[in-house]
């Protein structure tokens, strides 16, 4: 009876502890999401209703005119920033998936002299901050005629050390026997890479695609340095320009623009979240 009572008390304490932590995490989650809910609510309000107290979480005078004003009646209209960001982000995502997966395959599946040393030196470049490369890159792009074009953002965004590292670590978890079997059957390296390794690496590819999409979509410093034409601005730079022009007076328009800016990130994450954790954590198994 004594042991059963002790076990019962231990299980009860564990359940209470889990319930307590669940309540705390739920409360923290609610607190963190409240600013976004307020932003979304404000984007559908009239300006005179923004700072009413108590807060109208569901607007009584619901309007979509704020979005129409932001998307169509500004100079340039917000959809121009959107198209620019979509163009740059999509090309960067596709380019990085291609270059990182090919490099990761070479560093993980091919044996050549100095492979590991080269990979370590390649990883060492992650310690170089963007600010150190900013001026040389600016001068190079000016010399090449790429300054104030989207290519000044696309080309550097297609090659990242982190992408190669992430995919290499995942490729190492795939048994070498699969590649050896493919070679025995007469498959070349590219066919092995395309038909065997890549299909098995969908979680890692999805994780890298999500990370790259978020980084490129939210990139502010790059466009600030390399773009001067407003018609070429991306979402972060365009949003800042829009807020400056509004002078902080049109809160409903600013909130409508902000909601529009983050909406694609939420959609992409929701679509790829089932692969995200698996792809991030799998590389820690072997390395």
Secondary structure, 3 states (H helix, E strand, C coil): CHHHHHHHHHHHHHHHHHHHHHHHHHHHHHHHHHHHHHHHHHCCCCHHHCCCCCCCCCCCCCCCHHHHHHHHCCCCCHHHHHHHHHHHHHHHHHHHHHHHHHHHHHHHHCCCCCHHHHHHHHHHHHHCCHHHHHHHHHHHHHHHCCCCCCHHHHHHHCCCHHHHHHHHHHHCCCCHHHHHHHHHCCCCHHHHHHHHHHHHCHHHHHHHHHHHHHHHHHCCHHHHHHCCCHHHCCHHHHHHHHHHHHCCCCHHHHHHHHHHHHHHHHHHHHHHHHHHHHHHHHCCCCC
